[in-house]
Amino acid sequence: MKLGRWIILALLALLGSFWLGHYHTQHSQQSVLMAQRLDTGLKTDLVQFTGHTDDSASHFPSPKASSSGAPFSQASHSEIRQSTAQQAWVLEFPQHWVKDGDCQVQGTLKTLLTQREDTVSGRLHWVWNGQNAAAQFTGQITNRTLQLEMVPPHIGGFSITFKGKLTPSGMIAGTTKAKSMCRFKDGPFTLTPLAQPQRSPNAKVIPLFQKPFDGEFLISNYFDHDEPKQFVDSNGYMTTWQGTQLALGQPGAGIDGHGGYDWGLPENTPLKAVADGVVTFAGEGRSFFCPPLQKETTGNYVYLLHTAPSGEQFETEYVHLSQVAVKEGDRVNAGDVIGLSGNTGCSTGPHLHFGVRRVIAETGKQVLVDPYGWTGPRRDPWSTSLSGHESIWLWQPGQAPVLYEYGR
């Protein structure tokens, strides 16, 4: 395959990763991008990207009678540890198009990066020849200067470099340089710092959880405090943990009644136990009807039961996994890898659905809650619902993943 064709597919795939979140809606929406091969007279290449949706946290299929973990090396990821000394950034940079031998810059893309000490890194979902993969960002910030490189998978010689300076406003601004056919299409980029989510001063806090993955990723769905009953709630809007009402289709509001958080992790990203606990289910669930896909489907997921020092219990759920690294009954420690993110089940794009259920001590009933608690100006509607409950801030200091939406 010629280098020109590689670049076409690579750049279109990068655009697809943006569309993946921006068009994440209640119904599976599709965007089709087409570009001519540079080889004169050859047929047109067609690259298709879809938005992703996910299983309802309140409508998961019942687990199978038995479960088992898929073969997976726990030790291979044991060296990955969480760090609280980190800064999240949102990178906005030019979107390159190559068609008929001509490279153009049209619009911009966004992704999240993480800084630990001087090192900046990140991963971006990437589609190559119909397969899900990830582009890698690596670089450093030294002497108020950023030097960063993005390298997509499977494409030798193609990359984008970023060089910029810290501005008085606190952001970093500079110019990109793309290699190969787009080498004369430089463009501006910005790297803007993101604040950690902050709980309400009056919120109930149980500092139990650490991050379920390394790095930061865009989200496509919040927890819906109005009524987290996916495929049942149909009022046309979502109420976030900050009390904001989002109409369906707005960034962060793709699924009415969503019962958790959807982070756009590239496929095969290691997933971690947020706290010490016991595996209550691991493996493939029973088949059920997925409305967005309009077919029967199933998927891989892991449930973990955690007990706080106060004695209160919470069950976490990790959904759409490509691989499962634990089995029912296993005890896990905070930070242990329990599987890899994927695109299985009621989903049309790689991501992690992360949900939390609070165990009601008096009845043993499990109720969906928001691990970010509630910071809205009025009373949490889910806490006043007959089937709802009060949400609690469950993150340890510095461990709450950043919430920044696709399409913002």
N, C-alpha and C positions, 0 to 999 in steps of 0.2 A: 504494500500500500504506500502511496506517495505521501511525503510529509504534508503537502497541502491539504490532502483529505483528512489527515490526522488532526490538523489544526481546526478544520471546520467542525468535526465531530466534538473535539474537546471544548471549543468555545461555546457551541450550542448546548453542550451538556452543562456547562457552568451556568448558562442562562436558565436551563431547566431546573437547577437546584433552587433558583430564586422563585420560579413559577410554582415549584412544588409546594411551598408554603403559602404564597400569595393567593393561590386558588384552592386552598384547602377549605372546602365548604361541606355542607350537610350532604349534598349529592356529589358523587364523584364527577368532577369537572376535568376536562382534558384540554390540553393545549398542544397543538402540533406545529412543529417548526420544520421548515424545509429549506435545504440549501443545495445548490448545484455542485457536483464534483468539479474540481478544477480540471480533471482530465476531459478534454473536449470529446463530445459524442457519447460519453457514458451516461447511464441512467441516473436519475436523481436519488440522492440518499434521503431517507426519511427518518427523522429522530423524533420520538414521541415521549412526552413527559406528562405525568398525571399528578394531580393533587393527592394528598393522602388523608384518609379518615381512619377511625379506629374503633375497636370494640367498645361498647358501653360498659362503664364500670359497674352499672347496675343491671346490665343484661349480658354478663359473661355466660357462656355455656357452662353447665355444671362440669366439674372435673371428671375425668374418667375414673373408674374404680381403682385403677393402679396407675402409678406414675414412675418415671425413671429419668435420670439425667442423661443427656446425650454425651458421648465421649468428648472430653474437653480437658485441657491441661490447666489446672488451677495454678500450678507453680509458674507457668509462663507469664503470668501477670502479677505475681506476688510482690514484685518490686514497685508496682504503681501505688503511690500513697497520696493522700489528700494533703493539701497545704492551705492554711488560712491566709498566708501572706501573698495575696494575689490581687491583681487589678484586671477587671474586664473592660474591653474596648469594643466598639462597633466600627468596623472597617467599611467604608463606602468607596468604591472604585469603579473605573470605566468598564462598560460592557462592550467587548469587541465582537464584531461580526465579520466573517469572511465569506464572500459570495462571488463566484465567477472571477476569482483571483484578486478581488479588491477587498481590503480590510477597512472597516468603518467602525467608529465608536458611536454607539447608540444607547443612551441611558446609563444607569449605574446599577451595581449589585451591592448587597450588604451581607456581611457575615460577622460573627463574633470571634474575638481573639482573647487570649489570656496571657497576662504578664506575671511571671514569677521572678523576682529580683530583676536582672537585666534581660532575661530571655522572654521573647514573645512567640506564641505558637497558637495553632488552631487547625481545625479540620473542616472541610466543606464537602457536602454531598455532591457526587459527580457521577454522571452516567457515561459509560464507555461501551460501545457496541452492545447496547441493551443491558449491560450489567451495572449494578450499583457498586460504586467505589468511593474513594475520598481523595480530594486534593489536600496537600499539606502546606501549611504556612509555618515558616521558621524564620526567626530574626532576633535582633537585639536593639535595645534602646540604651545608648551610652552617650554621655555628654550632650543630652537634650536632642539627640539625633537618632532617627529610626532607620535601620536597614533591614529589609524584609524581603523574602522570596516566596512565591507561590509556585509549587511544582505539582501539576496534575499527574494522575497515574497513567502508566502505559504509553507515555508520549515522550520519547527521547529527544532532548534538545529544546523542548518548548517550556518556557516559564515566564513569569512576570515578576519584575523586581519593583520594590517600593523604597523610595528614599525621601525622607522628610524631616522637618524640624518642629520642635515644640513651640507653640505659639503662646502669646500672653493669656489667651483664653483657656489654656490647658489642653487644647486638642493638638494633634500633630497633623501637619499639612505638607504635601509634597507632590511628586510626580511619579507616575508609573512608567515602566519601560517593558514592553513585551518583545520577546525574541521572535526570530523567524519573520514570517510575512507581515506581522503587525509592528515591526521594529521602528517604523517611522510614525506610529500612531500613539505618541505619548499623551497622557492625560492626567488631570489632577485627582488626588485622593485625599480623604480625611480619615483620621483615626481619633474617635471621640471617646473619652472615658465614661464608663457607666457606673452608677452608684449601686451598691448592694441594696436589695429590697429591705425595707425597714418595717418592723412590726409596730402596731399601735402601742403607745405607752401604757394603755390600760388593758392590753390583751393578756389573756392567760397564756403562760409560757411553760412548755415542758421541753427543755433543750436536749432532745434525744437523737435527732437525725444529723448525719453528715451527708455530703452530696452523693447522689447515686451514680455519678460518672465524673471523669476528669474533664476539665475545660468548661467552656460555656457554649450554648447553642441556642439558636432562635426557637421560639415557641410558635405553635399554630393554634393552640387551644388552651384557654384558662379553665379552671374549675367553675362551674355555673352555680352560683349561690341561690339563684332563683328557684331552680328545681333540677338537681343533677340526675336526671332520669333520661338518658340518651335514647333516642328513637321513640320516646313517649312524650317528653316536653316538646311543645310546638308553639310557644308563644312568640317566637321570632326574634328573641334577644337573649343575651347572656349578661349576668351580673357578676363582675369580678370581685376579688377579695378586697379591693379598694372601694367597692360600692358603685363602680362605674357600669352603666348599662351600655352594652355594645350590640348594635343590630347585627343580625347574621350576615356574614360576608365581610364585616370589618376585620382588620387585623386582630388576631387572637380570638375571634368568634366564628369558627368554622362549623362547630357542631352544637346545635341546640341541646341543652341539658347535659353538657359534657361533665363527666364525673371524675376528672383528674387533670393532669397537665401533660401536654404533648410537646416533647422536645425533638427537634429535627436532627437526631444523631445519624451520622453516616452508618451504613450497615456494618456489623461486626465490631462496634464500639464496646469495650468492656463495661459491664454494669456491675455496680457494687452494692453490697448490703449497707443500708443507711444506718443500721444499728445492730448490736448483737441480737440474735434471735434464733428461731427454729423454722425450718422449711415446712410449711403446711401443705403445699402442693408445688410440683415442678413437672413440666412436660406439656403434652398436647391436650387441649380440652376437647369436649364433645362438639360435634358439628352443630351449627346453628345458622339461621338465615340472616345474612348481612344485607340490610336495605341498600346501602350505597353501591355495593357490588351486584345486587340483585341475584344472589346465589347463595347456596350453602357453603359455609367456610368454617375453618377452625384455625388454631394458632398455638404458638408456644408461649407459656407464661410461667412466672414464679410468684408464689405467695410466701411472705415471711411474717411470722408473729413475733412482735417485740414487746418486752415488758419494761416499763419505765421504773426508776427507783421508787416512785410513789406507789407502784403496783398497778397503775393503769396500763392497759394493753392496746396496741395498735397493730393492724395487719396492713402490710404494704404489698402492692401488686405491680409487677413488671410485665408488660404485655408486648406482643409482636416479636419476641426473641427469635434470632436465627439459630442459636444454640443455647442449651441449658447445661449448666455446670454443676448442679446440685441435684439431690433427690429428696423425696419426702422423708422427714424425720431428721435430716442433717441439722446440726447446730452450726451457725455461722457467726463470725465476728464482724464487727463494723469494718468495712473496707474490703472484705473478701469479695472476689469476683464470683457472681452467681450465674453469669451467662453473658451472651453477646446480643446487642441490639439487632433488630432485623425488620422484616416487612411481612411477617406471617399473619394470618387471620384476616379480620375485617379491616384491611389496610390497603392503600394504593400508593404508598411511598414509605421508605425507611424512616422510622422514628421510634421513640420510646413513649408509651403511655405509662405514666406513673400515677398510681392512685393510693389513697390511704383510707382505711376503715377503722373507726374507733369501736372497741368492744365495750358494750354497756355491761358493767359488772352485775347489776341486779338481774338482768335477763339473759345475758350472754349474746344478745343481738349485736350484729355488726352494722354500723351506719357510716356511710361515706362522709368524710370531713376534708377540709382544705388544710394542708400542712402549713400554709402561710397565714392561717387564722382569718381574722376579719378586721379591716381598718376603715370601713365605710362610715359616713356621717350619721347613718341611721342604724337601726337594729338589723342584724343579719337575718334576711328572710328565711334562710335554710334553718336557722336555730329556732324559729317560731313555727316551722312546718310540723305537722303531726308525725311525719315520717323522717324528719330531719334531726339535727343536733348541733350544738355549739362547736365551732371549729377552733383549733388551738395552734398557736405558733410552735412548731415542733423542731425547728432548726437550731443547731448549735451556733454560737457566734461565728460569723464569717462563712458559714456553710450553705446558706440559702442560695440556690442557683439564680442567676440573673434572669429577669423576665423581660425579654425584648422580642416583639412580634415580627414574624414574616410580614413583609408588605408595609411596614411602618414608614 
